[in-house]
Amino acid sequence: MTQAEPGAAHTRLGLSPTDALTWVLHTLIVAVLICNHEPWRDELQAWSIAMTSQNPLDLLPNTRLEGRPPGWQLLLWPFAQVSTSARTMQAVTLVVGSLGAWWWLRRSALTWWLKAAVLFGFLFTGGYLVHSRDYVLSFFMLVFVTAVHERRGAGMRLAVALCVLAWVNAFSLAMAAAFFAAAWLPEVIAWRRKTMAERSRIVETVVLCTGWFAWSAYLTYPTADSQFGVGKYKGFGNALTKSFIPLDYDWAWLVRIDDFLAAALLVAALAYAWWHSRAAFVFVAAALAMLLYNLTYGYGDYWWHFGNAYMVVFVATCFARGVGGAGGRSRGASDACASDAGTSRVLRCVGVGGLVLMALANLAASRYGAGRDVYADRDYSNSAPAAAQIREICNGCTIIADWDAIGAAVSALLDNQPVYYLNRGEFGTYAEYSNKNIAPTWNDALAAALRFERPLIIQTAFMNEPPPDGFELIGSHREGVHDHINMWQYAPRAVVPSDD
């Protein structure tokens, strides 16, 4: 079965009936998952920054310690000015993700069953499209730039779209630079055949993109007062394996060969890209080189970091078939290999086989990978139940948090209410990841409690020793997947009256 036979019927959604059914079911599932998802602290951090910023220009200093440009916060900013509810942020995520999924289904050269397997896998269901993080914007913008490239070529419109993509996060910057190389390399090769006007346009776009990419890199690179560093060597094999095999396993036989299997999947992705089009090959090769380097030396410790390689591979199927690929977009990329001959047939079979294995591994990750935590009934960081209790009991009290990463999540859920952060000794809303922050003690908590009439202590990452006399535990939220929150009051200035 092909992806889009000539003259095939399409629904009003602009998709084939099978793709339309896939999109509707996927959107419904994602909507249900979002409704049941407690926003994690990093999701609420971006929302808090958007709410706190008085105008878009404030986003630049407010995100300076985030280790990423403020593209996602800029998208959230107008919505955060009219609503403080985190549900608004999740609604934006649903719209951006569903539009990205629709566009990907419409543009991908894969057959319907493989597209469904990719889309219903962990990363594009419970991962990127449910969590309100900038990766959902990366996905949408990547598909968008493939459409601009096909319709407009390497021109100013594509350059502007790539600049938007580069402003999302460090991974998107790598993807934008790789796409730029794929789109403009043929223009440079054909330089001598260009007219003066065409050469001028090439220079303009090159200057714009290189300047903007450099600025994005500057905003991404850790500052002198950031608690983040450049990163240390984490092992290339780990980055490679986690990017293509997102599973948790302790089978000795697989542990011995998983790096080699991941390397084979990398080769398969490159083989598919070469068969599909030369532009797709340059994009995949350059993007994976930069992403795997970043994951090897940077902060590739989480599934949402590793999944960028998966995103690159499957968005590359949206490139228009060009030089190096026989046929047009009317042929499904996973049709019978017999339709090609010789080397092209081998590349196609190897490439599509690798893509099938990647899609199946990502489906399995819903049960045997990160999906076990994401789909769990338990809250992840407990900020939502803690905020609910505070809203009920804390009328006019001062919230004191030992660590601003979790305090920021609670603050965002309380309509961005300022919280006094012990680790940085000041009031604030969003977290500031500064290397000047301290690890507070109970003595610091006692000194802060004596400053305010009705103090409420949120104890999360620090102050694990027994508290001094006078502190009473009035709430404990420890049933989550990851973080825990204990809530204490200082008895002489109680928030909740004692039973005795």
LOFI-956831 format. One record per residue (C-alpha): residue number from 1; x, y, z. Coordinates in Angstrom, 2 decimals, padded with zeros to 5 digits. Each point is the difference from the previous one (the first is absolute). Layout:
REM residues N
> NUM | X | Y | Z .
...
REM end
This chain:
REM residues 500
> 1 | 000.00 | 000.00 | 000.00 .
> 2 | 001.35 | 003.40 | -000.89 .
> 3 | -000.11 | 003.20 | 001.97 .
> 4 | -001.94 | 001.96 | -002.56 .
> 5 | -001.02 | -001.58 | -003.27 .
> 6 | -000.66 | 002.42 | -002.86 .
> 7 | -003.60 | 001.07 | 000.21 .
> 8 | -000.50 | -001.56 | 003.43 .
> 9 | -002.90 | 001.41 | 002.00 .
> 10 | 000.78 | 002.35 | 002.84 .
> 11 | -002.15 | 001.11 | 002.89 .
> 12 | -000.80 | 003.63 | 000.78 .
> 13 | 003.02 | -000.11 | 002.28 .
> 14 | 002.22 | -000.28 | -003.07 .
> 15 | 001.03 | -003.53 | 001.02 .
> 16 | -000.73 | -003.42 | -001.39 .
> 17 | -002.80 | -001.82 | 001.90 .
> 18 | 002.51 | -002.20 | 001.86 .
> 19 | 002.19 | 002.96 | 000.96 .
> 20 | -003.07 | 002.00 | 001.03 .
> 21 | -001.10 | -002.84 | 002.29 .
> 22 | 003.51 | -000.21 | 001.45 .
> 23 | 000.05 | 003.75 | 000.66 .
> 24 | -003.45 | 000.11 | 001.63 .
> 25 | 000.73 | -002.96 | 002.30 .
> 26 | 003.46 | 001.32 | 000.86 .
> 27 | -001.32 | 003.49 | 000.78 .
> 28 | -002.71 | -001.45 | 002.26 .
> 29 | 002.52 | -002.14 | 001.87 .
> 30 | 002.39 | 002.93 | 000.44 .
> 31 | -002.85 | 002.23 | 001.20 .
> 32 | -000.98 | -002.57 | 002.65 .
> 33 | 003.62 | -000.41 | 001.09 .
> 34 | 000.45 | 003.76 | 000.29 .
> 35 | -003.16 | 000.32 | 002.10 .
> 36 | 001.36 | -002.63 | 002.40 .
> 37 | 003.57 | 001.29 | -000.01 .
> 38 | 001.37 | 001.93 | 002.96 .
> 39 | 002.39 | 002.58 | -001.48 .
> 40 | 003.57 | -000.69 | 001.07 .
> 41 | 002.17 | 002.67 | 001.52 .
> 42 | 001.89 | 000.74 | -003.23 .
> 43 | -003.30 | 000.53 | -001.83 .
> 44 | -001.20 | 002.39 | 002.69 .
> 45 | 003.36 | 001.80 | 000.00 .
> 46 | -000.55 | 001.17 | -003.58 .
> 47 | -003.61 | 000.97 | 000.77 .
> 48 | 001.11 | 001.97 | 003.07 .
> 49 | 002.62 | 001.89 | -002.02 .
> 50 | -002.63 | 000.87 | -002.62 .
> 51 | -002.39 | 001.25 | 002.72 .
> 52 | 002.68 | 002.02 | 001.79 .
> 53 | 001.33 | 001.78 | -003.10 .
> 54 | -001.75 | 003.31 | -000.49 .
> 55 | 000.85 | 000.14 | -003.70 .
> 56 | 001.73 | -002.28 | -002.53 .
> 57 | 003.35 | 001.75 | 000.50 .
> 58 | -000.04 | -001.06 | 003.68 .
> 59 | 000.28 | -003.61 | -001.16 .
> 60 | 003.66 | 000.50 | -000.95 .
> 61 | 001.32 | 000.79 | 003.51 .
> 62 | -002.55 | -002.30 | 001.65 .
> 63 | 001.18 | -003.03 | -002.01 .
> 64 | 003.72 | 000.77 | 000.13 .
> 65 | 000.69 | -002.85 | 002.45 .
> 66 | -002.25 | -002.50 | -001.79 .
> 67 | 002.64 | -001.23 | -002.45 .
> 68 | -002.30 | 000.58 | -002.98 .
> 69 | -001.42 | 002.86 | -002.06 .
> 70 | -003.48 | 001.22 | 001.01 .
> 71 | -001.92 | -001.25 | -003.05 .
> 72 | -002.46 | -002.16 | 001.97 .
> 73 | -000.55 | 002.67 | 002.65 .
> 74 | -000.60 | 002.54 | -002.76 .
> 75 | -002.79 | -002.18 | -001.40 .
> 76 | -001.52 | -000.37 | 003.47 .
> 77 | 000.36 | 003.67 | 000.91 .
> 78 | -003.24 | 001.44 | -001.53 .
> 79 | -002.07 | -002.79 | 001.54 .
> 80 | 001.68 | 000.46 | 003.39 .
> 81 | -001.06 | 003.66 | 000.00 .
> 82 | -003.69 | -000.90 | -000.05 .
> 83 | -000.03 | -003.19 | 002.10 .
> 84 | 001.98 | -001.37 | 002.93 .
> 85 | -001.37 | -003.54 | -000.33 .
> 86 | 002.50 | -002.66 | -001.03 .
> 87 | -002.87 | -001.51 | -002.00 .
> 88 | 000.45 | 002.87 | -002.46 .
> 89 | 003.60 | -001.07 | -000.57 .
> 90 | -001.15 | -003.57 | -000.51 .
> 91 | -002.62 | 001.16 | -002.51 .
> 92 | 002.78 | 001.72 | -001.98 .
> 93 | 001.97 | -003.24 | 000.10 .
> 94 | -002.98 | -001.98 | -001.29 .
> 95 | -000.58 | 002.38 | -002.90 .
> 96 | 003.67 | 000.19 | -001.03 .
> 97 | 000.48 | -003.75 | 000.34 .
> 98 | -003.17 | -000.97 | -001.86 .
> 99 | 000.82 | 002.40 | -002.85 .
> 100 | 003.51 | -001.43 | -000.17 .
> 101 | -001.35 | -003.56 | -000.07 .
> 102 | -002.52 | 000.90 | -002.74 .
> 103 | 002.65 | 001.66 | -002.12 .
> 104 | 002.44 | -002.88 | 000.52 .
> 105 | -002.62 | -002.57 | -001.06 .
> 106 | -000.76 | 002.09 | -003.07 .
> 107 | 003.65 | 000.42 | -001.02 .
> 108 | 001.77 | -003.19 | 001.05 .
> 109 | 000.88 | -002.42 | -002.78 .
> 110 | -000.58 | -003.05 | 002.21 .
> 111 | -002.97 | -002.31 | -000.49 .
> 112 | -002.98 | 000.41 | 002.30 .
> 113 | 000.76 | -002.91 | 002.34 .
> 114 | 003.58 | 001.10 | 000.62 .
> 115 | -001.11 | 003.61 | 000.54 .
> 116 | -002.54 | -001.26 | 002.53 .
> 117 | 002.68 | -002.04 | 001.79 .
> 118 | 002.26 | 003.07 | 000.17 .
> 119 | -002.71 | 002.36 | 001.18 .
> 120 | -001.43 | -002.34 | 002.66 .
> 121 | 003.47 | -000.70 | 001.38 .
> 122 | 001.03 | 001.44 | 003.34 .
> 123 | 001.78 | 003.17 | -001.15 .
> 124 | -002.80 | 001.31 | -002.22 .
> 125 | -002.79 | -000.99 | 002.38 .
> 126 | 000.88 | 000.02 | 003.69 .
> 127 | 003.28 | 001.82 | -000.50 .
> 128 | 000.38 | 003.10 | -002.11 .
> 129 | -003.69 | 000.61 | -000.75 .
> 130 | -001.29 | -000.33 | 003.59 .
> 131 | 002.71 | 001.81 | 001.93 .
> 132 | -000.13 | 003.77 | -000.33 .
> 133 | 003.63 | 000.47 | -000.93 .
> 134 | 001.73 | 001.58 | -002.95 .
> 135 | 000.51 | -003.34 | -001.78 .
> 136 | -003.57 | 000.08 | -001.30 .
> 137 | 000.84 | 003.30 | -001.70 .
> 138 | 003.18 | -001.57 | -001.44 .
> 139 | -002.11 | -002.74 | -001.59 .
> 140 | -002.48 | 002.45 | -001.51 .
> 141 | 002.69 | 002.33 | -001.33 .
> 142 | 002.04 | -002.84 | -001.50 .
> 143 | -002.98 | -001.18 | -002.04 .
> 144 | -000.75 | 003.62 | -000.89 .
> 145 | 003.48 | 000.64 | -001.41 .
> 146 | -000.22 | -003.12 | -002.20 .
> 147 | -003.19 | 001.44 | -001.51 .
> 148 | 001.59 | 003.42 | -000.54 .
> 149 | 003.06 | -001.63 | -001.56 .
> 150 | -002.11 | -002.01 | -002.43 .
> 151 | -002.15 | 002.96 | -001.08 .
> 152 | 002.46 | 002.89 | 000.18 .
> 153 | 003.46 | -001.53 | -000.10 .
> 154 | 003.05 | 001.53 | 001.66 .
> 155 | -001.30 | 003.54 | 000.27 .
> 156 | -000.73 | 002.64 | 002.60 .
> 157 | -003.22 | -001.69 | 001.18 .
> 158 | 001.91 | -003.18 | 000.84 .
> 159 | 002.75 | 002.01 | 001.69 .
> 160 | -002.52 | 001.72 | 002.28 .
> 161 | -001.68 | -003.34 | 000.81 .
> 162 | 003.40 | -001.49 | 000.90 .
> 163 | 000.72 | 002.96 | 002.27 .
> 164 | -003.25 | -000.69 | 001.86 .
> 165 | 000.96 | -003.68 | 000.32 .
> 166 | 003.47 | 000.93 | 001.28 .
> 167 | -001.55 | 002.08 | 002.80 .
> 168 | -001.82 | -002.95 | 001.59 .
> 169 | 002.84 | -001.86 | 001.75 .
> 170 | 003.55 | -001.26 | -000.52 .
> 171 | -001.16 | -003.12 | -001.81 .
> 172 | -002.16 | 002.05 | -002.36 .
> 173 | 002.97 | 002.26 | -000.66 .
> 174 | 001.94 | -003.06 | -001.15 .
> 175 | -002.94 | -001.08 | -002.18 .
> 176 | -000.32 | 003.49 | -001.51 .
> 177 | 003.72 | 000.12 | -000.81 .
> 178 | -000.21 | -003.46 | -001.59 .
> 179 | -003.03 | 000.98 | -002.06 .
> 180 | 001.77 | 003.17 | -001.08 .
> 181 | 002.94 | -002.07 | -001.26 .
> 182 | -002.35 | -002.37 | -001.86 .
> 183 | -001.92 | 002.82 | -001.66 .
> 184 | 002.83 | 002.41 | -000.84 .
> 185 | 002.77 | -002.44 | -000.97 .
> 186 | -001.45 | -000.48 | -003.52 .
> 187 | -000.30 | 003.78 | -000.32 .
> 188 | 003.68 | 000.45 | 000.84 .
> 189 | 001.04 | -002.79 | -002.36 .
> 190 | -001.93 | 001.68 | -002.81 .
> 191 | 001.41 | 003.46 | 000.87 .
> 192 | 001.65 | 000.58 | -003.37 .
> 193 | -003.25 | -000.61 | -001.86 .
> 194 | -001.91 | 002.52 | 002.13 .
> 195 | -000.87 | 003.51 | -001.06 .
> 196 | 001.15 | 002.97 | 002.06 .
> 197 | -003.49 | 000.38 | 001.46 .
> 198 | -000.05 | -003.68 | 001.01 .
> 199 | 003.46 | 000.26 | 001.53 .
> 200 | -001.11 | 003.05 | 001.97 .
> 201 | -002.99 | -001.92 | 001.41 .
> 202 | 002.26 | -002.90 | 000.99 .
> 203 | 002.36 | 002.37 | 001.83 .
> 204 | -002.90 | 001.69 | 001.78 .
> 205 | -001.42 | -003.29 | 001.25 .
> 206 | 003.42 | -001.30 | 001.03 .
> 207 | 000.74 | 003.17 | 001.98 .
> 208 | -003.43 | -000.11 | 001.68 .
> 209 | 000.21 | -003.67 | 001.00 .
> 210 | 003.61 | -000.01 | 001.16 .
> 211 | -000.56 | 003.15 | 002.06 .
> 212 | -003.21 | -001.31 | 001.55 .
> 213 | 001.47 | -003.44 | 000.65 .
> 214 | 002.98 | 001.62 | 001.72 .
> 215 | -002.37 | 002.01 | 002.21 .
> 216 | -001.99 | -003.15 | 000.81 .
> 217 | 003.23 | -001.77 | 000.93 .
> 218 | 000.95 | 002.92 | 002.25 .
> 219 | -003.36 | -000.19 | 001.77 .
> 220 | 000.41 | -003.77 | 000.39 .
> 221 | 003.57 | -000.06 | 001.27 .
> 222 | 000.24 | 000.06 | 003.83 .
> 223 | 000.81 | 003.36 | 001.55 .
> 224 | 002.63 | 000.59 | 002.66 .
> 225 | -002.64 | 000.03 | 002.75 .
> 226 | -001.96 | -003.01 | -001.27 .
> 227 | 000.02 | -003.20 | 002.05 .
> 228 | 000.19 | -001.95 | -003.27 .
> 229 | 003.34 | -000.72 | -001.64 .
> 230 | 001.06 | -001.00 | -003.48 .
> 231 | -000.21 | -003.65 | 000.98 .
> 232 | 002.38 | -002.91 | 000.25 .
> 233 | 000.51 | -003.09 | -002.12 .
> 234 | -002.87 | -002.44 | 000.54 .
> 235 | 000.90 | -002.66 | -002.52 .
> 236 | -000.92 | -000.03 | -003.67 .
> 237 | -001.51 | -003.49 | 000.22 .
> 238 | -002.52 | 001.07 | 002.63 .
> 239 | -001.14 | 002.96 | -002.10 .
> 240 | -000.27 | -002.14 | -003.12 .
> 241 | -001.89 | -002.83 | 001.70 .
> 242 | -002.47 | 002.18 | 001.90 .
> 243 | -000.77 | 002.00 | -003.15 .
> 244 | -001.13 | -003.05 | -001.97 .
> 245 | -000.93 | -002.58 | 002.68 .
> 246 | -002.02 | 001.93 | 002.63 .
> 247 | -000.62 | -003.05 | 002.19 .
> 248 | 000.87 | -000.98 | 003.57 .
> 249 | 001.43 | -003.51 | 000.10 .
> 250 | 002.49 | -002.10 | 001.89 .
> 251 | 000.26 | -002.92 | -002.41 .
> 252 | 003.69 | -000.87 | -000.06 .
> 253 | -000.05 | -001.09 | -003.63 .
> 254 | -001.48 | 003.30 | -001.16 .
> 255 | 002.27 | 002.14 | 002.17 .
> 256 | 002.97 | -001.64 | -001.75 .
> 257 | -001.19 | 000.89 | -003.49 .
> 258 | -002.27 | 003.04 | 000.41 .
> 259 | 002.67 | 002.50 | -001.08 .
> 260 | 000.55 | -001.99 | -003.19 .
> 261 | -003.75 | -000.28 | -000.62 .
> 262 | -000.37 | 003.76 | 000.50 .
> 263 | 002.88 | 000.59 | -002.42 .
> 264 | -001.77 | -002.21 | -002.55 .
> 265 | -003.18 | 002.06 | 000.44 .
> 266 | 002.02 | 003.17 | -000.54 .
> 267 | 001.36 | -001.45 | -003.25 .
> 268 | -003.54 | -000.99 | -001.01 .
> 269 | -001.24 | 003.54 | 000.61 .
> 270 | 002.78 | 001.36 | -002.20 .
> 271 | -000.74 | -002.61 | -002.67 .
> 272 | -003.66 | 000.97 | -000.08 .
> 273 | 000.87 | 003.70 | -000.18 .
> 274 | 002.45 | -000.59 | -002.87 .
> 275 | -002.63 | -001.98 | -001.90 .
> 276 | -002.68 | 002.59 | 000.70 .
> 277 | 001.91 | 003.12 | -001.10 .
> 278 | 003.43 | 001.57 | 000.25 .
> 279 | -001.42 | 002.92 | 001.99 .
> 280 | -001.52 | -002.41 | 002.52 .
> 281 | 003.35 | -001.80 | 000.29 .
> 282 | 001.97 | 003.18 | 000.71 .
> 283 | -002.60 | 001.06 | 002.56 .
> 284 | -000.05 | -003.35 | 001.82 .
> 285 | 003.78 | -000.44 | -000.07 .
> 286 | 000.76 | 003.53 | 001.21 .
> 287 | -002.80 | 000.08 | 002.59 .
> 288 | 000.87 | -003.39 | 001.53 .
> 289 | 003.70 | 000.89 | 000.08 .
> 290 | -000.73 | 003.14 | 002.03 .
> 291 | -002.69 | -001.58 | 002.17 .
> 292 | 002.10 | -003.04 | 000.90 .
> 293 | 002.96 | 002.24 | 000.77 .
> 294 | -002.22 | 002.09 | 002.28 .
> 295 | -001.39 | -003.10 | 001.70 .
> 296 | 003.52 | -001.40 | 000.47 .
> 297 | 001.38 | 003.11 | 001.68 .
> 298 | -003.08 | 001.91 | 001.15 .
> 299 | -003.07 | -000.79 | 002.05 .
> 300 | -001.42 | -002.98 | -001.85 .
> 301 | -001.34 | -001.71 | 003.11 .
> 302 | -003.71 | 000.02 | -000.74 .
> 303 | -002.26 | -001.60 | -002.57 .
> 304 | -001.12 | 003.39 | -001.36 .
> 305 | 003.63 | 000.77 | -000.91 .
> 306 | 000.71 | -003.32 | -001.70 .
> 307 | -003.29 | 000.11 | -001.91 .
> 308 | 001.21 | 002.88 | -002.17 .
> 309 | 001.87 | -002.54 | -002.13 .
> 310 | -003.26 | -001.90 | -000.53 .
> 311 | -001.69 | 003.27 | -000.95 .
> 312 | 002.67 | 000.78 | -002.61 .
> 313 | -000.23 | -003.42 | -001.62 .
> 314 | -003.76 | 000.01 | -000.43 .
> 315 | -000.38 | 003.66 | -000.95 .
> 316 | 002.54 | -000.71 | -002.76 .
> 317 | -002.73 | -002.13 | -001.61 .
> 318 | -001.79 | 003.30 | -000.71 .
> 319 | 002.68 | 001.19 | -002.44 .
> 320 | -001.15 | 000.14 | -003.59 .
> 321 | 001.45 | -002.84 | -002.02 .
> 322 | 002.85 | 001.44 | -001.99 .
> 323 | 003.41 | -000.94 | -001.29 .
> 324 | 000.94 | -003.44 | 001.20 .
> 325 | -003.52 | -001.37 | 000.28 .
> 326 | -001.93 | -001.49 | -002.87 .
> 327 | -003.58 | 001.05 | -000.42 .
> 328 | -002.14 | 002.68 | 001.58 .
> 329 | -002.09 | 000.44 | 003.13 .
> 330 | -002.70 | -002.27 | -001.40 .
> 331 | 002.03 | -003.05 | 001.06 .
> 332 | -000.10 | -001.22 | 003.57 .
> 333 | 003.47 | -000.34 | 001.47 .
> 334 | -000.72 | -003.41 | 001.52 .
> 335 | -001.49 | -001.67 | -003.08 .
> 336 | 001.38 | -003.32 | -001.14 .
> 337 | 003.73 | 000.27 | -000.60 .
> 338 | -000.44 | -001.64 | -003.41 .
> 339 | -001.14 | 003.33 | -001.45 .
> 340 | 003.64 | 001.18 | 000.07 .
> 341 | 003.00 | -001.69 | -001.52 .
> 342 | 003.65 | -000.53 | 000.86 .
> 343 | 001.63 | 002.29 | 002.53 .
> 344 | -003.12 | 002.13 | 000.35 .
> 345 | -002.00 | -003.04 | 001.01 .
> 346 | 002.57 | -001.01 | 002.64 .
> 347 | 000.11 | 003.52 | 001.45 .
> 348 | -003.78 | 000.13 | 000.12 .
> 349 | -000.42 | -003.39 | 001.67 .
> 350 | 002.74 | 000.65 | 002.56 .
> 351 | -001.28 | 003.49 | 000.73 .
> 352 | -003.66 | -000.86 | 000.34 .
> 353 | 000.87 | -003.07 | 002.09 .
> 354 | 001.93 | 002.23 | 002.40 .
> 355 | -002.87 | 002.49 | 000.20 .
> 356 | -002.42 | -002.83 | 000.80 .
> 357 | 002.25 | -001.21 | 002.84 .
> 358 | 000.29 | 003.55 | 001.39 .
> 359 | -003.78 | 000.44 | -000.10 .
> 360 | -000.59 | -003.34 | 001.74 .
> 361 | 002.60 | 000.78 | 002.68 .
> 362 | -001.73 | 003.31 | 000.64 .
> 363 | -003.36 | -001.74 | 000.27 .
> 364 | 001.51 | -002.42 | 002.52 .
> 365 | 001.40 | 002.93 | 002.01 .
> 366 | -003.56 | 000.81 | 001.06 .
> 367 | 000.14 | -003.17 | 002.11 .
> 368 | 003.69 | -000.80 | 000.39 .
> 369 | 001.49 | 003.49 | 000.09 .
> 370 | -000.86 | 003.49 | 001.17 .
> 371 | -003.68 | -000.66 | -000.64 .
> 372 | -000.29 | -001.84 | 003.30 .
> 373 | 000.57 | 003.25 | 001.86 .
> 374 | -001.79 | 002.29 | -002.44 .
> 375 | -003.15 | -002.10 | -000.19 .
> 376 | -000.01 | -000.77 | 003.74 .
> 377 | -002.99 | 001.02 | 002.10 .
> 378 | 002.34 | 001.53 | 002.57 .
> 379 | 000.99 | 003.64 | -000.21 .
> 380 | 003.58 | 000.60 | -001.07 .
> 381 | 001.18 | 002.93 | 002.11 .
> 382 | -002.93 | 000.37 | 002.45 .
> 383 | -000.15 | 003.73 | -000.66 .
> 384 | -003.69 | -000.22 | -000.94 .
> 385 | -001.24 | -001.68 | 003.23 .
> 386 | 002.29 | 002.22 | 002.09 .
> 387 | -001.33 | 003.14 | -001.71 .
> 388 | -003.56 | -001.21 | 000.56 .
> 389 | 000.62 | -000.41 | 003.74 .
> 390 | 001.73 | 003.39 | 000.24 .
> 391 | -002.91 | 001.67 | -001.79 .
> 392 | -002.35 | -001.54 | 002.59 .
> 393 | 001.88 | 000.85 | 003.20 .
> 394 | 002.34 | 002.88 | -000.78 .
> 395 | -002.10 | 003.16 | 000.05 .
> 396 | 002.45 | 002.87 | 000.21 .
> 397 | 002.99 | -002.08 | 001.06 .
> 398 | 003.54 | 000.25 | -001.38 .
> 399 | 001.22 | -003.03 | -001.95 .
> 400 | 003.66 | -000.83 | 000.59 .
> 401 | 001.65 | -002.56 | -002.30 .
> 402 | 003.37 | -001.63 | 000.55 .
> 403 | 000.56 | -000.50 | -003.75 .
> 404 | -001.34 | 002.29 | -002.69 .
> 405 | -000.36 | -002.73 | -002.66 .
> 406 | -002.98 | -001.52 | 001.83 .
> 407 | -001.07 | 003.24 | 001.63 .
> 408 | -000.37 | 001.48 | -003.49 .
> 409 | -002.40 | -002.79 | -000.97 .
> 410 | -002.12 | 000.61 | 003.10 .
> 411 | 000.11 | 003.76 | -000.64 .
> 412 | -001.20 | -000.44 | -003.59 .
> 413 | -002.93 | -002.15 | 001.15 .
> 414 | -000.91 | 002.72 | 002.52 .
> 415 | -000.46 | 002.63 | -002.74 .
> 416 | 003.72 | 000.85 | 000.02 .
> 417 | -000.03 | 001.03 | 003.66 .
> 418 | 003.48 | 001.15 | 001.16 .
> 419 | 001.81 | -002.46 | 002.26 .
> 420 | 002.92 | 000.66 | 002.31 .
> 421 | 002.86 | -002.23 | -001.17 .
> 422 | 002.48 | -001.04 | 002.68 .
> 423 | 002.59 | -001.17 | -002.50 .
> 424 | 000.35 | 003.50 | -001.43 .
> 425 | -001.28 | 002.12 | 002.93 .
> 426 | -002.68 | 001.97 | -001.81 .
> 427 | -003.57 | 000.00 | -001.26 .
> 428 | -000.66 | -001.20 | -003.51 .
> 429 | -002.29 | -001.95 | -002.28 .
> 430 | 001.98 | -002.04 | -002.53 .
> 431 | 003.20 | -001.88 | 000.89 .
> 432 | 003.42 | 001.55 | -000.58 .
> 433 | 002.69 | -002.56 | -000.72 .
> 434 | 002.88 | 002.02 | 001.38 .
> 435 | 003.26 | -001.37 | 001.38 .
> 436 | -000.34 | 002.59 | 002.77 .
> 437 | -002.90 | -001.91 | 001.55 .
> 438 | 000.68 | -001.80 | 003.28 .
> 439 | -001.12 | -003.25 | 001.58 .
> 440 | -002.18 | 001.32 | 002.87 .
> 441 | -000.18 | -001.51 | 003.48 .
> 442 | -002.71 | -000.08 | 002.66 .
> 443 | 001.74 | 002.95 | 001.66 .
> 444 | -000.61 | 001.97 | -003.19 .
> 445 | -003.63 | -001.15 | 000.06 .
> 446 | -000.38 | 001.08 | 003.63 .
> 447 | 001.51 | 003.42 | -000.72 .
> 448 | -002.40 | 000.47 | -002.92 .
> 449 | -002.99 | -001.21 | 002.05 .
> 450 | 000.73 | 002.62 | 002.66 .
> 451 | -000.22 | 002.73 | -002.65 .
> 452 | -003.62 | -000.67 | -000.96 .
> 453 | -003.27 | -000.13 | 001.91 .
> 454 | -001.37 | -003.25 | -001.43 .
> 455 | 002.84 | -001.96 | -001.66 .
> 456 | -000.55 | -003.28 | -001.86 .
> 457 | 003.10 | -002.05 | -000.83 .
> 458 | 000.17 | -002.13 | -003.16 .
> 459 | 002.81 | -002.49 | 000.51 .
> 460 | 001.06 | -001.93 | -003.11 .
> 461 | 003.65 | -000.60 | -000.85 .
> 462 | 001.82 | 001.37 | 003.05 .
> 463 | -000.31 | 000.10 | 003.81 .
> 464 | -000.20 | -003.79 | 000.30 .
> 465 | 001.16 | -000.03 | 003.61 .
> 466 | -002.61 | 000.16 | 002.81 .
> 467 | -001.50 | 003.50 | 000.38 .
> 468 | 000.56 | 002.03 | 003.18 .
> 469 | -002.67 | 000.27 | 002.67 .
> 470 | -003.03 | 002.01 | -000.96 .
> 471 | -000.50 | -001.34 | -003.53 .
> 472 | -003.07 | -002.14 | -000.65 .
> 473 | -000.65 | -002.17 | -003.06 .
> 474 | -003.38 | 000.96 | -001.47 .
> 475 | 000.24 | -001.63 | -003.42 .
> 476 | 001.99 | -002.76 | -001.67 .
> 477 | -000.12 | -000.69 | -003.72 .
> 478 | 002.30 | -002.95 | -000.64 .
> 479 | -002.10 | -002.21 | -002.24 .
> 480 | 001.40 | 001.40 | -003.24 .
> 481 | 002.28 | -001.57 | -002.56 .
> 482 | 002.92 | 002.34 | 000.57 .
> 483 | -000.10 | 002.99 | 002.37 .
> 484 | -001.44 | 000.22 | 003.49 .
> 485 | -001.33 | 002.98 | 001.93 .
> 486 | -000.32 | 000.33 | 003.77 .
> 487 | -001.84 | 003.01 | 001.40 .
> 488 | 000.85 | 001.39 | 003.44 .
> 489 | -001.32 | 002.80 | 002.16 .
> 490 | 001.75 | 001.80 | 002.84 .
> 491 | -002.20 | -000.60 | 003.03 .
> 492 | 000.41 | 003.45 | 001.63 .
> 493 | -001.28 | 001.50 | -003.29 .
> 494 | -002.28 | -002.80 | -001.10 .
> 495 | -001.84 | -000.07 | -003.31 .
> 496 | -002.24 | -002.91 | 001.09 .
> 497 | -001.18 | -000.05 | 003.62 .
> 498 | 001.39 | -002.93 | 002.02 .
> 499 | -002.45 | -002.72 | 001.01 .
> 500 | 000.97 | 000.40 | 003.62 .
REM end
